[in-house]
Amino acid sequence: MNAVAAKFNTRAEAANSLLCVGLDPDLERMPERFRAETFPLWTFCRGIIDQTAPYAAAFKPNTAFFEARGAVGATELDMICEYLHDEYPDHMVICDAKRADIGNTNRGYATAAFDELQCDAITLHPYLGREAMEPFLKRADKACIVLCRTSNAGAGEFQDLLCDGKPLWQIVAEKVTREWDRDGNCMLVVGATYPEEMRVLRALAPHTVFLVPGIGTQGGDIAAVVAAGLDSSGKGLILSVSRDILYSSEPAGAARGFRDAINTARSVVRKDVHAAR
């Protein structure tokens, strides 16, 4: 277990939570009062962070929403990451950037995410192979969260293609966990909308942490996800929720509700395991 996985587990135990709050701030959906701010995304996200931090183990800023605002958005993203680093150092911070490029370019991306923004982890596309991912993989102090079985409806267009009789998502999982994860710093993105595939992946990668998008708006079922993906320690899942928390009339209550629903599902799994013994 590397430092980032240990950090997440420590926070998960302290907060009794596997919840990750996704920071996907859409200016058009924010209350009107934020739009007059000089840095509206920063002001909005700071409020969300403060309200939901007691119930969360991680935060996941999505860089696309900030990049769309140019230099101002870049400043806002930097302010948010600095705030998380300074005020909530126990929470895992995931840079949701889904980077993929040749190694020379990835060196710049790795420096930006890990050193400038001081994020603990980053989401990555595996399509260019291990050689291209090396600038990320060699950072044993950070975490590389590799897209495996994503939550979107069209995921199967490529991910279900068979390679030597196996779906591509399985090949990715095997490559990452058996060959790329030399320093214990690799995780996988496994969508909540595909619990049966998650069950297969958990069997293939019993100790790998899964970042799980797709709960809430996308329709992922918490009970099914937890039953399929929980590891033997009762953790191993980072369950991400964005819009259903961000745009709730009571973000703290929404975060608490998701945290509690996840824990209810965890307790069912633990009872089933105990009964099986």
C-alpha positions in Angstrom: 0.0 0.0 0.0 1.5 3.3 -1.0 1.1 6.6 0.8 -2.0 7.8 -1.1 -3.9 4.5 -0.5 -2.9 4.7 3.2 -4.0 8.3 3.4 -7.4 7.4 1.9 -7.8 4.4 4.3 -6.9 6.5 7.3 -9.5 9.2 6.4 -12.1 6.6 5.5 -11.8 5.1 8.9 -11.8 8.4 10.7 -14.9 9.6 8.9 -16.4 6.2 8.5 -16.8 7.1 4.8 -15.9 5.9 1.3 -17.5 9.0 -0.2 -15.7 11.2 -2.7 -17.3 14.6 -3.6 -16.7 15.5 -7.2 -16.1 19.1 -7.8 -17.7 19.7 -11.3 -18.8 23.3 -11.0 -21.1 24.4 -13.8 -21.5 28.2 -13.8 -24.9 27.9 -15.4 -26.3 25.7 -12.7 -25.0 27.7 -9.7 -27.2 30.0 -7.7 -27.3 33.5 -9.2 -25.3 35.0 -6.3 -22.1 33.3 -7.3 -22.1 34.7 -10.8 -21.1 38.2 -9.7 -18.0 36.9 -7.9 -14.6 37.5 -9.4 -13.8 33.8 -8.9 -17.3 32.2 -8.8 -16.1 28.6 -9.2 -13.7 29.0 -6.3 -16.3 30.6 -4.0 -18.9 27.9 -4.9 -16.5 25.0 -4.4 -15.1 26.3 -1.2 -18.6 26.3 0.3 -19.2 22.8 -1.0 -16.0 21.6 0.5 -16.6 23.1 3.9 -20.1 21.7 4.1 -19.3 18.2 2.9 -15.9 17.6 4.4 -17.1 15.9 7.6 -18.8 13.2 5.5 -16.2 12.8 2.7 -12.9 10.9 2.5 -11.9 12.5 -0.8 -12.5 15.4 -3.2 -12.2 15.2 -7.0 -11.9 18.5 -8.9 -12.7 18.0 -12.6 -10.2 20.1 -14.6 -12.5 20.5 -17.6 -14.8 22.9 -15.8 -11.9 25.1 -14.9 -10.1 24.9 -18.2 -13.2 26.1 -19.9 -12.8 29.5 -18.2 -9.2 30.0 -19.4 -6.8 31.8 -17.1 -9.4 32.7 -14.5 -10.4 29.0 -14.3 -6.8 28.0 -13.9 -6.4 30.4 -11.0 -9.6 29.0 -9.5 -8.5 25.4 -9.7 -5.2 26.4 -8.1 -7.0 28.2 -5.3 -9.2 25.1 -4.7 -6.4 22.7 -4.6 -4.4 24.9 -2.3 -7.4 25.3 0.0 -7.8 21.5 0.2 -4.1 21.0 0.8 -4.0 23.6 3.6 -7.4 23.2 5.3 -8.3 19.5 4.7 -4.9 17.8 4.5 -6.4 14.4 5.6 -8.7 14.2 2.6 -7.5 12.6 -0.6 -7.5 15.0 -3.6 -7.9 13.5 -7.1 -7.2 15.5 -10.2 -9.8 14.3 -12.6 -8.0 15.2 -15.8 -8.0 11.9 -17.7 -4.6 12.6 -19.2 -3.1 10.6 -22.1 -0.2 11.5 -24.3 3.4 10.6 -25.1 5.9 10.5 -22.3 7.4 13.9 -23.1 4.1 15.6 -22.7 3.1 13.5 -19.8 6.1 14.8 -17.8 4.5 18.2 -17.9 1.1 16.9 -17.0 2.6 15.0 -14.0 4.4 18.1 -12.8 1.2 20.2 -13.1 -1.0 17.7 -11.2 1.4 16.4 -8.6 3.7 19.3 -7.9 1.9 22.5 -8.8 -1.6 21.5 -7.8 -0.3 19.1 -5.1 -3.0 16.5 -5.9 -2.6 13.0 -4.5 -3.8 11.3 -7.6 -4.8 11.8 -11.2 -7.1 9.9 -13.7 -5.4 8.5 -16.8 -6.2 6.9 -20.1 -4.1 3.7 -20.7 -4.4 3.7 -24.5 -0.8 4.9 -25.1 0.7 2.1 -23.0 3.0 1.9 -20.1 5.9 3.6 -21.7 3.9 6.8 -22.2 2.5 6.6 -18.7 6.0 6.3 -17.1 6.1 9.9 -15.8 3.1 9.2 -13.7 3.9 5.6 -12.8 7.3 6.4 -11.4 5.8 8.7 -8.8 5.6 6.2 -6.1 4.4 8.9 -3.7 1.3 9.5 -5.8 -1.6 7.5 -7.3 -2.3 6.7 -10.9 -6.1 6.0 -11.4 -6.4 4.3 -14.8 -9.6 4.2 -16.7 -10.8 0.6 -17.0 -14.6 0.1 -17.1 -16.1 3.6 -17.3 -19.7 4.5 -16.3 -20.9 6.1 -19.5 -23.6 4.3 -21.7 -21.3 4.1 -24.7 -18.4 2.6 -22.8 -18.7 -0.8 -24.5 -17.9 0.6 -28.0 -14.2 -0.1 -27.3 -14.1 -1.6 -23.8 -16.2 -4.7 -24.7 -14.1 -5.6 -27.7 -12.6 -9.0 -27.3 -8.8 -9.5 -27.2 -7.7 -13.2 -27.0 -11.2 -14.0 -25.8 -11.3 -11.3 -23.1 -13.0 -7.9 -23.1 -10.6 -5.0 -23.4 -11.5 -3.7 -19.9 -10.3 -7.0 -18.4 -7.0 -6.7 -20.4 -6.5 -3.2 -19.0 -7.1 -4.4 -15.5 -4.6 -7.3 -15.8 -2.0 -5.1 -17.4 -2.3 -2.4 -14.8 -2.4 -4.6 -11.7 0.2 -7.3 -12.9 2.7 -5.2 -14.8 2.3 -1.4 -14.2 1.7 -1.4 -10.5 5.3 -1.9 -9.4 5.1 0.5 -6.5 1.5 -0.1 -5.3 0.4 3.2 -6.7 -2.1 2.2 -9.3 -5.9 2.3 -9.0 -8.7 1.6 -11.5 -11.8 3.6 -12.6 -14.7 1.2 -12.5 -18.2 2.6 -13.2 -21.1 2.1 -10.8 -23.3 1.3 -13.7 -21.5 -2.0 -14.4 -21.6 -3.9 -11.1 -21.2 -7.4 -12.7 -18.0 -6.3 -14.4 -16.9 -4.8 -11.1 -17.4 -8.2 -9.5 -15.1 -9.8 -12.1 -12.5 -7.0 -11.6 -12.6 -7.4 -7.8 -11.8 -11.1 -8.2 -8.9 -10.2 -10.6 -7.6 -7.4 -8.4 -8.5 -8.2 -4.8 -6.3 -5.5 -3.3 -6.7 -2.7 -5.9 -8.6 0.5 -5.0 -11.5 1.3 -7.4 -12.6 4.9 -8.1 -16.3 4.5 -8.8 -18.2 7.2 -10.7 -21.8 6.8 -11.8 -23.7 6.9 -8.5 -26.6 9.3 -8.4 -27.5 11.1 -11.6 -26.1 8.3 -13.8 -28.1 5.7 -12.0 -25.5 3.5 -10.3 -27.0 1.4 -7.5 -25.0 1.8 -4.2 -26.0 -1.6 -2.8 -25.0 -3.4 -6.0 -21.7 -1.6 -6.2 -20.7 -2.2 -2.6 -21.6 -5.9 -2.8 -19.6 -6.3 -6.0 -16.6 -4.1 -5.2 -15.9 -4.0 -1.5 -12.5 -5.6 -0.7 -11.7 -7.9 2.2 -10.9 -5.0 4.5 -14.4 -3.5 4.0 -12.9 -0.7 1.9 -11.2 -0.6 -1.6 -13.8 1.7 -3.1 -13.8 5.5 -3.6 -17.4 6.2 -4.5 -17.7 9.6 -6.3 -20.8 11.7 -6.3 -20.9 15.1 -8.0 -24.1 16.8 -9.2 -26.4 15.2 -6.7 -24.4 16.9 -4.0 -23.2 20.1 -5.7 -26.7 21.3 -6.7 -28.6 20.0 -3.8 -30.4 22.6 -1.7 -28.5 21.1 1.3 -25.1 19.8 0.2 -24.1 18.7 3.6 -27.3 16.7 4.0 -26.9 15.1 0.6 -23.3 14.1 1.4 -24.3 12.7 4.7 -27.1 10.8 3.0 -24.8 9.2 0.4 -22.2 8.4 3.2 -24.9 6.7 5.2 -26.3 4.8 2.3 -22.9 3.5 1.4 -22.3 2.4 5.1 -25.7 0.6 5.2 -24.6 -1.4 2.1 -21.3 -2.1 3.7 -22.9 -3.4 6.8 -25.1 -5.8 4.7 -22.0 -7.2 3.0 -20.2 -7.6 6.4 -23.2 -9.5 7.8 -23.3 -11.7 4.7 -19.6 -12.5 5.0 -20.0 -13.3 8.7 -23.0 -15.5 8.0 -21.1 -17.4 5.3 -18.4 -18.3 7.9 
